């Protein structure tokens, strides 16, 4: 009897704890894998080289990394709802060496607020739907 009353409380506590992990997001700093990277030049700082080769997020390329949770499992297709974009776009998500093409859907919030990903995308990446995996996000 007591177990039935404590179970919902334990689930709420677990969900709230998981929300704090959503704050971990790293902004984009590297060029996309297909872009050539120039050789280092003596006297040139890493920041100066990054400015020269890093594409603007608006032009495509790597948008950054984000922590993802499972979005609406009843909604079909491969998609990512994320504050990393401000307009709908086609993109790609990478996790643990696996990649899947997704529809990028803007949601309000700070960049560090985390993202929601479709069940189909989780399955294509081989990611655990009960975890909060960190993924790299690219705009096509």
N, C-alpha and C positions, 0 to 999 in steps of 0.2 A: 504494500500500500504506500509506504513512504517512498519507495523507488519511483512509483508513478508520479508523485508530486515533485520529486527532485530532478527527474529527467528533463522536463522543459527548461528548468532553471539552468541545468548543465549545458544544454544546447545553446541557450542565449549567451551564456558566459563564453563558450567556445567561439561563437560567431563574433562577439565583440572583440575577443583577443585576435581573431584573424583579421579584423578590419585594420588594426594597427600596422600589419605587414603591408597593406596597400599603399602606405606612404612612401615606400622605397621605389624611387624612379630615378634613372640616370638619363640626363639629356644627351642628345646626339653630339658626338665629337669627332667621329671618324667618317671617312668617305665610304660609299657603298662598296661591296666586294668587287664589283666590276670596274671601278674607277682606278686608273693608274696612280700610283703613289710615287712622287718624285724622290730622287735620292737626296739625303741630307746635304745641306750646304753649310760649310764651316762658317760659324758666326751667326747663323740663323737659328732662332729659338724654335722650340716645338710649337708654340702658339702661333708664330708667324707662318710656319709651314702648314699648320692646320687651317689657318685663314685662307691660304692659297688653294688648298685642295678640297676642303669640305664644301659640299654643295649646300645651297640654301634648301631648307626643308620644303619650301613651296615648289621647288623645281623637281622634286622627287628625291629618292635616296633614303638613307637611314633617318628615321624620326627619333629614335631613342629606344630605351627599354622600359618595360612596365610590368607590374605584377598583375596577373589576370585571375579573375574568378569566373565561375560558370555563369553565363548569361541565361536568358530564357530558354530552357531545354525544348520547349514546344515550337520554337521558331526555327525553321529550316535554313539550310545553307551554311556557308562558312563566312563568318563576319566577326568583326572586333569593334565594340563600342569603346571609344577612347577619347580622352581630352587632348591627345597628341595631334589631332587634326581639327581644323575648323570648318571643313567642308567634306562631304562624302567623296571618297576616292577608292580606287583599286589599290591593293597593297599585298604585302607578304609578311607573314609572321614566322620567326625562326626560334626553335627551342631544342636544345640537346642534339644539334646536328640535323634535325628534321625541319622541313619548311612546308608551308601551305599558303596558297593564294586566298585572300580574304577581301571582303568589302569592308573598308574602313568607314565607320560611322561616327560622326562627332557627337560628344556628350559634353554638357557643361561641367566645369570643375577645373581645379588646378592640375598642372601636369603630374604632380605627385599623387593624385587621387586614385590611381589605379584604373583598370579597364575591365570590361566584361567580354568574354569570348564565347562563341557558339559551341555547342556540343560536338558538331561535326569537325570544327577546327581542333578542339581538344583531342578528339580521336585520331585525326590525321597526324598530329604531332606526337601521339603516344604519351601525352601528358595526363597526369592523374587529375580527375575532375574534383577530387576531394582536397587537393592541395592548392597552393597559390603559387603556380610556377611563374618565373620571370621569363619574359620573351622579348626578343628584339623585333621592332616594328619598322617596316620599310614601305615607302610609297612607290608605286610603279610609275 
